[in-house]
Amino acid sequence: MLKVLVASSKGGAGKSTLATNLAAYYAVDGKNTVLVDADRQGSGLRWCEKRAPHANAVLGVSGLRRDWDKHIPADAQRVVIDTPAGIRPNEVEAYLERIDAVLVPVLPSAIDLEATAPFLSELAELGRIKRGKVAVGLVANRLKPWTNASQLAVEEIRQFPFPLVAELRDTQGYVLANALGKSIFDYHSELVRSHQEDWHKLLRWLKKHS
């Protein structure tokens, strides 16, 4: 059972969008998938409720309860955990015994890069991460690759202490799909397929750590 934690030290980085689309990918791929929503806003659980009537449903579990892991079915194959916005490294540490990998979304702005740098430095010092027991991957999110700002941001993200495992371009497709309890992996148009390709490196990286 692969368990992936999605965490960001700054709100608005696209954490829940990353978590729901990752969960949907696994569900569409035929895996029994659980989304644990530890964010008080509850957007992940609402997404699961909207998705429930469709094919490839994802089971939503509240991560606000301490025994959330006891509510994960024994036949679950993939678990994606959406953490609260602005989580601190010591709060991430509380999850490390129960997960395989951490994904950190980062927006291409000076404010987000400055906020993320100390967070990642502290993550790198956490025992299970430092010993290589839990992998950490960075996701450059909402990129506009044709702009200088996004290109420079990607170069700066590459200097952080963890690998850059995905460069996701900005698109309203994520927002529109989320409102329906869906994801970009539920559609097959040529435009959507190009955005799905942005995920290939990330999915290969997670497969290595499963």
C-alpha positions in Angstrom: 0.0 0.0 0.0 1.6 3.3 -1.1 0.8 6.2 1.2 1.6 9.7 -0.1 1.4 12.9 2.0 0.8 16.2 0.3 2.1 19.2 2.3 2.9 22.8 2.0 4.0 25.5 4.4 2.0 28.1 2.5 -1.7 28.2 1.7 -2.9 28.5 -1.9 -0.1 26.4 -3.4 -2.5 23.9 -5.0 -2.1 21.2 -2.4 -5.7 19.9 -2.5 -5.7 20.0 -6.3 -2.5 17.9 -6.4 -4.0 15.4 -3.8 -7.4 15.0 -5.6 -5.9 14.6 -9.0 -3.3 12.1 -7.7 -6.1 10.1 -6.0 -8.2 10.2 -9.2 -5.3 8.9 -11.3 -4.9 5.9 -9.1 -8.6 5.2 -9.1 -8.9 5.5 -12.8 -5.9 3.1 -13.0 -8.0 0.5 -11.1 -6.5 0.9 -7.7 -8.6 0.9 -4.5 -7.8 4.5 -3.5 -8.4 6.5 -0.3 -8.1 10.3 0.2 -7.5 11.3 3.8 -8.5 14.9 4.2 -6.8 16.5 7.3 -7.6 20.0 6.2 -10.4 21.6 8.2 -11.8 23.2 5.1 -12.8 19.7 4.0 -12.5 20.3 0.3 -11.1 16.8 -0.3 -14.0 15.1 1.4 -16.5 17.2 -0.6 -14.7 16.2 -3.8 -15.0 12.5 -2.8 -18.7 13.0 -2.2 -19.2 14.5 -5.6 -17.2 11.7 -7.2 -19.0 8.9 -5.4 -21.8 8.4 -8.1 -19.2 8.2 -10.9 -17.0 5.4 -12.0 -13.6 5.1 -10.2 -14.8 6.5 -6.9 -12.3 7.5 -4.2 -13.1 6.8 -0.5 -12.9 9.9 1.6 -11.6 9.6 5.2 -11.4 12.4 7.7 -7.8 13.0 8.8 -9.0 15.2 11.7 -9.4 12.2 13.9 -6.2 10.8 15.5 -7.0 7.2 14.5 -7.6 8.1 10.8 -5.4 5.2 9.7 -7.7 2.7 11.4 -10.5 3.8 9.0 -8.5 2.8 5.9 -9.9 -0.4 4.5 -7.5 -3.4 4.4 -7.9 -3.7 0.7 -6.7 -0.1 0.0 -3.9 0.0 -2.5 -3.2 3.8 -2.6 -3.7 6.4 0.2 -3.3 10.1 -0.5 -3.2 12.4 2.5 -4.1 16.1 2.1 -2.7 18.0 5.1 -3.8 21.4 6.5 -2.5 24.5 4.8 0.6 26.0 6.5 1.7 22.8 8.1 4.9 22.9 10.1 7.7 20.4 9.9 7.1 19.0 13.4 3.5 18.3 12.3 4.8 16.5 9.2 7.0 14.4 11.4 3.9 13.0 13.1 3.0 11.3 9.8 6.4 10.0 8.9 6.0 6.5 10.5 2.9 5.9 8.4 3.8 7.2 4.9 6.2 6.4 2.0 6.6 9.8 0.3 5.9 13.5 0.7 5.0 15.8 -2.2 5.4 19.6 -1.7 3.7 21.8 -4.3 5.5 25.2 -4.9 4.2 28.1 -6.8 6.5 30.1 -9.1 6.5 33.4 -7.1 9.1 35.0 -5.0 6.8 34.9 -1.9 6.2 31.2 -2.3 9.8 30.3 -2.9 11.0 32.3 0.1 8.3 30.7 2.3 9.2 27.2 1.1 13.0 27.3 1.5 13.1 27.2 5.4 10.3 24.6 5.4 12.3 22.3 3.2 15.5 22.8 5.2 13.7 21.7 8.3 12.1 18.8 6.6 15.5 17.6 5.5 16.6 17.3 9.1 13.7 15.1 10.2 15.0 11.7 11.1 13.1 9.4 8.7 13.6 11.8 5.8 17.3 12.3 6.7 17.8 8.5 6.8 16.1 8.1 3.4 13.1 6.1 4.8 10.6 8.7 3.5 11.2 10.3 0.1 10.3 14.0 -0.6 9.6 15.3 -4.0 8.9 18.9 -5.2 6.1 19.8 -7.6 6.4 23.2 -9.4 2.7 24.1 -9.8 0.7 26.4 -12.0 3.6 27.2 -14.2 3.4 29.4 -17.3 6.5 28.0 -19.0 6.5 30.7 -21.7 7.2 33.3 -19.0 10.6 34.3 -17.6 9.2 34.2 -14.1 8.2 30.5 -14.3 11.5 29.6 -16.0 13.5 31.4 -13.2 11.3 29.8 -10.5 11.9 26.3 -11.9 15.7 26.9 -11.8 15.4 28.1 -8.2 13.3 25.1 -7.2 16.0 22.8 -8.6 18.4 24.3 -6.0 16.3 23.1 -3.1 17.4 20.0 -1.2 14.9 17.6 -2.8 14.3 16.6 -6.4 11.8 18.4 -8.6 9.5 15.6 -9.7 6.9 17.5 -11.7 6.3 20.7 -13.6 2.6 21.2 -13.8 1.3 23.9 -16.2 -1.5 26.3 -15.2 -4.9 25.4 -16.6 -8.5 26.0 -15.6 -9.1 22.4 -16.4 -8.1 21.5 -12.8 -10.7 23.9 -11.3 -13.5 22.9 -13.6 -12.9 19.1 -13.1 -12.6 19.5 -9.3 -16.0 21.2 -9.1 -17.5 18.0 -10.6 -15.7 15.6 -8.4 -13.4 14.7 -11.3 -9.8 15.2 -12.4 -7.8 15.7 -15.6 -7.4 11.9 -15.7 -11.2 11.5 -16.3 -11.0 13.2 -19.7 -9.4 12.3 -23.0 -9.2 15.3 -25.2 -5.9 16.2 -26.9 -5.5 19.3 -24.7 -6.1 17.4 -21.5 -3.7 14.7 -22.5 -1.0 17.2 -22.8 -1.5 18.2 -19.2 -1.6 14.6 -18.2 1.8 14.2 -19.6 3.1 16.7 -17.0 2.4 14.0 -14.4 4.4 11.2 -16.0 7.7 12.0 -14.2 5.9 12.3 -10.8 4.1 9.1 -11.2 7.3 7.2 -12.2 9.0 8.7 -9.1 6.2 7.6 -6.8 6.3 4.1 -8.3 9.9 3.8 -7.3 8.9 4.5 -3.7 5.9 2.2 -3.5 
